[in-house]
Amino acid sequence: MPERTTARGTPGKRRALRGALGMLLLAGAGVYAVGQFGAGREEPPHCAVTGPDGGTAFTLGHEQAASAATIGAVGSARGLPERAVTIAIATAMQESSLRNIDYGDRDSLGLFQQRPSMGWGSEAEVMDPVYAAGAFYERLVEVPDYASLPLTVAAQEVQRSAFPDAYAQHEARAALLAGALTGRTAAALTCSVPVAERPAGQPREVHRRLVREFGEGVQPIGDGARLTVPLLAGEETRRGWELAHWAVAHSAELGIERIAHGNHVWEARSSGDGWRETGGDSVAGDAREVQLSVFGTTD
């Protein structure tokens, strides 16, 4: 899972930070979350989401992209529609700026700021992005006609926030991100991985995470520096781009060096250029699979 974002300093400072955060949340809806998607970003915006016009719609950091990709994968594993993923991503944008934070108002924790004292699970569980996303979806699907409701209404039915209208401000960006992460839009999410930030690859962890997040229907093949994920007939395009976008979102974290699907390739060494159309050349991928390669391995 993405490394948790931790409040630094002494316990006293930690309590002060939590208190300050609580006051900030009470000061106005959306103030805490907006900073991470506008000015004052704490993490360099290494990832970009493409808009309908083909240009960059907005940017986000590696951790934020990885968190969103996990939310999308868990929704896919549960067979949920794109609208559910949009609602979940918008909610996490508002609650944590898509960061797996270990602090919040009272005992709120994690991507969705879920409270162990309110029955969301243990502290360890709500700090696990896969569990947290699953818990959110479990409550969302219990909301009658959630997919037809205004996004902020559906999110509020789950979250019971003091600021019920705050989720709406994230809908447009969440919808673009969900379109990429559910595979509806091709080559719509890309990340750049600076040389200094390229870790050793973790093929076994990539394999484990793919299966855990997407479910047993995803079965990567290979145990070395290269993994191949076969696609069933009829799911080549949408499932293929689900997996390809998931991989690029986790590329910095898991040391993924190259991703190929159909006639598109993403490579870390030229990641600033985004997805490249191969035009059927020798490095082209296969539309019936997603190919992943990792950097020099540690396992």
Secondary structure per residue as TSV (DSSP state, phi and psi in degrees):
chain	resnum	aa	ss	phi	psi
A	1	M	-	360.0	158.7
A	2	P	-	-57.7	142.7
A	3	E	-	-59.9	136.6
A	4	R	-	-68.5	147.9
A	5	T	B	-91.6	121.7
A	6	T	-	-112.6	139.8
A	7	A	-	-71.1	129.7
A	8	R	-	-91.9	162.5
A	9	G	S	107.5	-174.8
A	10	T	-	-73.7	164.2
A	11	P	H	-55.7	-37.6
A	12	G	H	-63.7	-44.1
A	13	K	H	-65.8	-35.3
A	14	R	H	-62.5	-43.3
A	15	R	H	-65.5	-38.6
A	16	A	H	-63.5	-39.9
A	17	L	H	-63.1	-43.5
A	18	R	H	-62.9	-40.0
A	19	G	H	-63.8	-43.0
A	20	A	H	-63.1	-39.9
A	21	L	H	-63.7	-41.1
A	22	G	H	-60.6	-42.5
A	23	M	H	-63.9	-39.3
A	24	L	H	-63.2	-41.8
A	25	L	H	-63.4	-35.1
A	26	L	H	-75.4	-19.5
A	27	A	H	-71.3	-31.4
A	28	G	-	175.2	147.2
A	29	A	T	-67.7	135.4
A	30	G	T	84.5	-9.8
A	31	V	H	-61.0	-46.4
A	32	Y	H	-63.2	-41.4
A	33	A	H	-78.6	-34.7
A	34	V	H	-62.1	-34.4
A	35	G	G	-57.3	-32.6
A	36	Q	G	-76.7	-11.8
A	37	F	G	-118.2	7.5
A	38	G	S	-131.5	-140.1
A	39	A	T	-70.6	155.4
A	40	G	T	81.2	23.8
A	41	R	-	-61.0	136.7
A	42	E	S	-82.7	-25.3
A	43	E	S	-114.5	133.5
A	44	P	-	-54.7	139.7
A	45	P	-	-79.4	77.2
A	46	H	-	-82.2	-8.7
A	47	C	E	-118.8	149.9
A	48	A	E	-137.5	142.3
A	49	V	E	-110.0	130.9
A	50	T	E	-83.1	137.3
A	51	G	-	-90.1	178.1
A	52	P	T	-59.6	-26.5
A	53	D	T	-86.2	1.3
A	54	G	S	89.2	-8.1
A	55	G	S	-90.7	173.3
A	56	T	E	-72.4	123.1
A	57	A	E	-85.0	-43.1
A	58	F	E	-164.0	165.7
A	59	T	E	-121.0	161.2
A	60	L	E	-156.8	166.9
A	61	G	-	-84.5	169.5
A	62	H	H	-57.6	-46.8
A	63	E	H	-62.4	-41.3
A	64	Q	H	-64.0	-43.2
A	65	A	H	-64.5	-42.0
A	66	A	H	-64.4	-40.5
A	67	S	H	-62.8	-44.9
A	68	A	H	-62.8	-39.0
A	69	A	H	-64.3	-39.0
A	70	T	H	-65.1	-42.6
A	71	I	H	-59.0	-42.7
A	72	G	H	-64.9	-42.0
A	73	A	H	-64.1	-41.9
A	74	V	H	-65.0	-38.8
A	75	G	H	-63.0	-40.4
A	76	S	H	-63.4	-43.4
A	77	A	H	-60.5	-29.5
A	78	R	T	-91.1	1.6
A	79	G	T	69.5	28.3
A	80	L	-	-88.2	154.1
A	81	P	-	-74.8	165.7
A	82	E	H	-56.6	-34.4
A	83	R	H	-60.3	-38.6
A	84	A	H	-63.2	-41.1
A	85	V	H	-65.6	-40.4
A	86	T	H	-59.8	-45.4
A	87	I	H	-62.3	-43.9
A	88	A	H	-65.1	-43.9
A	89	I	H	-65.9	-43.4
A	90	A	H	-61.0	-39.0
A	91	T	H	-63.3	-45.6
A	92	A	H	-68.5	-32.0
A	93	M	H	-59.4	-44.0
A	94	Q	H	-72.4	-43.8
A	95	E	H	-75.3	-36.8
A	96	S	H	-140.7	5.2
A	97	S	T	56.2	34.6
A	98	L	T	59.7	36.4
A	99	R	-	-119.3	140.8
A	100	N	-	-85.5	71.9
A	101	I	B	-82.8	144.4
A	102	D	S	-104.0	36.7
A	103	Y	-	-153.0	169.5
A	104	G	-	165.7	-171.0
A	105	D	S	-67.2	124.3
A	106	R	T	54.9	-120.6
A	107	D	T	-104.1	22.3
A	108	S	-	-67.9	138.2
A	109	L	B	-143.2	156.8
A	110	G	T	80.2	-170.4
A	111	L	T	-58.1	-39.2
A	112	F	T	-105.5	8.0
A	113	Q	T	51.0	51.0
A	114	Q	B	-83.5	144.2
A	115	R	-	-106.2	117.8
A	116	P	G	-55.1	-36.3
A	117	S	G	-68.9	-13.8
A	118	M	G	-106.0	17.8
A	119	G	T	86.1	16.6
A	120	W	S	-81.5	-14.5
A	121	G	-	132.4	179.8
A	122	S	-	-74.1	168.6
A	123	E	H	-57.8	-44.1
A	124	A	H	-63.0	-38.3
A	125	E	H	-67.7	-47.9
A	126	V	H	-71.9	-15.5
A	127	M	T	-85.8	-4.1
A	128	D	S	-92.4	111.7
A	129	P	H	-56.5	-33.5
A	130	V	H	-67.5	-47.4
A	131	Y	H	-61.8	-47.5
A	132	A	H	-60.2	-43.9
A	133	A	H	-64.2	-42.4
A	134	G	H	-61.7	-41.4
A	135	A	H	-64.2	-39.7
A	136	F	H	-62.3	-48.4
A	137	Y	H	-62.1	-37.5
A	138	E	H	-58.5	-40.3
A	139	R	H	-79.9	-32.4
A	140	L	H	-62.9	-44.4
A	141	V	T	-69.4	-12.5
A	142	E	T	-82.4	-10.8
A	143	V	S	-80.4	119.8
A	144	P	T	-57.3	129.8
A	145	D	T	54.1	36.6
A	146	Y	G	-56.3	-35.1
A	147	A	G	-69.1	-20.1
A	148	S	G	-96.6	-10.2
A	149	L	S	-78.6	155.7
A	150	P	-	-55.2	141.5
A	151	L	H	-53.8	-46.2
A	152	T	H	-65.5	-28.7
A	153	V	H	-71.1	-45.3
A	154	A	H	-62.4	-44.4
A	155	A	H	-62.8	-42.0
A	156	Q	H	-66.0	-32.9
A	157	E	H	-60.4	-29.4
A	158	V	H	-87.8	-46.3
A	159	Q	H	-85.8	-31.6
A	160	R	-	55.4	51.4
A	161	S	-	-79.2	157.1
A	162	A	S	-72.7	-13.1
A	163	F	-	-125.7	76.9
A	164	P	T	-65.5	-20.2
A	165	D	T	-94.6	-1.2
A	166	A	G	-70.6	-23.3
A	167	Y	G	-70.2	-25.0
A	168	A	G	-61.2	-32.1
A	169	Q	G	-64.6	-17.9
A	170	H	G	-100.5	0.2
A	171	E	H	-62.2	-44.9
A	172	A	H	-62.2	-45.2
A	173	R	H	-70.6	-39.2
A	174	A	H	-62.9	-37.2
A	175	A	H	-66.2	-40.9
A	176	L	H	-64.0	-42.9
A	177	L	H	-66.8	-41.0
A	178	A	H	-65.5	-36.2
A	179	G	H	-59.4	-38.9
A	180	A	H	-72.0	-46.7
A	181	L	H	-75.7	-15.2
A	182	T	T	-97.3	2.5
A	183	G	T	82.9	4.5
A	184	R	S	-70.1	-37.0
A	185	T	S	-109.8	131.1
A	186	A	T	-88.4	145.3
A	187	A	T	49.8	39.0
A	188	A	-	-102.3	-5.9
A	189	L	E	-131.5	128.1
A	190	T	E	-139.7	154.4
A	191	C	E	-133.7	145.0
A	192	S	-	-103.0	142.6
A	193	V	-	-123.3	99.0
A	194	P	-	-56.9	149.0
A	195	V	G	-52.8	-43.0
A	196	A	G	-66.7	-15.7
A	197	E	G	-107.7	13.1
A	198	R	-	-90.3	107.0
A	199	P	-	-82.9	169.6
A	200	A	-	-62.3	142.8
A	201	G	B	-71.8	155.7
A	202	Q	-	-130.2	75.6
A	203	P	H	-59.9	-38.5
A	204	R	H	-66.7	-37.0
A	205	E	H	-70.6	-38.0
A	206	V	H	-59.0	-46.3
A	207	H	H	-59.5	-49.3
A	208	R	H	-61.9	-43.9
A	209	R	H	-68.7	-39.3
A	210	L	H	-58.3	-46.7
A	211	V	H	-68.5	-42.1
A	212	R	H	-66.6	-40.8
A	213	E	H	-82.9	-39.8
A	214	F	H	-92.9	-16.3
A	215	G	-	96.7	176.1
A	216	E	T	-67.4	-13.0
A	217	G	T	-69.0	-14.4
A	218	V	-	-105.0	118.3
A	219	Q	-	-129.7	91.0
A	220	P	-	-64.2	147.3
A	221	I	B	-114.9	136.0
A	222	G	-	116.9	149.4
A	223	D	S	-135.4	8.0
A	224	G	S	-105.7	-139.6
A	225	A	S	-77.7	-6.7
A	226	R	E	-127.5	133.9
A	227	L	E	-123.0	144.4
A	228	T	E	-124.6	131.2
A	229	V	E	-110.0	106.2
A	230	P	E	-68.2	148.6
A	231	L	-	-115.5	138.6
A	232	L	-	-72.7	154.3
A	233	A	T	-57.2	132.5
A	234	G	T	94.5	-14.0
A	235	E	-	-115.2	12.0
A	236	E	H	-58.0	-43.9
A	237	T	H	-77.5	-59.7
A	238	R	H	-69.1	-48.5
A	239	R	H	-64.5	-38.6
A	240	G	H	-58.6	-44.7
A	241	W	H	-76.7	-27.4
A	242	E	H	-54.8	-51.2
A	243	L	H	-69.7	-41.8
A	244	A	H	-64.1	-42.4
A	245	H	H	-69.4	-37.4
A	246	W	H	-58.4	-44.3
A	247	A	H	-65.6	-42.3
A	248	V	H	-68.9	-33.1
A	249	A	H	-66.5	-30.6
A	250	H	T	-99.7	8.2
A	251	S	H	-61.0	-42.5
A	252	A	H	-69.3	-38.2
A	253	E	H	-70.6	-41.0
A	254	L	H	-104.9	2.7
A	255	G	T	70.1	36.6
A	256	I	E	-80.8	125.8
A	257	E	E	-96.6	-33.3
A	258	R	E	-151.0	140.0
A	259	I	E	-132.7	130.6
A	260	A	E	-132.9	133.3
A	261	H	E	-149.3	123.7
A	262	G	T	57.7	-129.4
A	263	N	T	-100.4	27.0
A	264	H	E	-121.9	141.1
A	265	V	E	-135.3	137.6
A	266	W	E	-118.2	131.8
A	267	E	E	-130.9	136.0
A	268	A	G	-59.0	-38.6
A	269	R	G	-63.8	-25.4
A	270	S	G	-124.5	31.7
A	271	S	G	-65.6	-22.2
A	272	G	G	-63.7	-18.6
A	273	D	G	-89.5	-5.7
A	274	G	-	75.1	-152.5
A	275	W	-	-75.0	137.0
A	276	R	E	-114.5	130.5
A	277	E	E	-79.2	128.4
A	278	T	-	-87.2	-22.6
A	279	G	T	64.9	28.0
A	280	G	T	78.2	18.0
A	281	D	-	-78.1	-173.1
A	282	S	T	-69.2	-15.9
A	283	V	T	-100.4	7.5
A	284	A	-	-64.3	152.3
A	285	G	-	-91.4	-169.2
A	286	D	-	-115.8	131.3
A	287	A	T	-64.9	-16.1
A	288	R	T	-91.5	6.6
A	289	E	E	-158.8	165.7
A	290	V	E	-117.0	126.5
A	291	Q	E	-104.9	131.5
A	292	L	E	-124.5	134.8
A	293	S	E	-124.0	145.0
A	294	V	E	-117.5	163.3
A	295	F	S	-67.9	175.0
A	296	G	S	-44.1	128.8
A	297	T	B	-90.6	158.5
A	298	T	-	-108.1	-3.7
A	299	D	-	-135.7	360.0
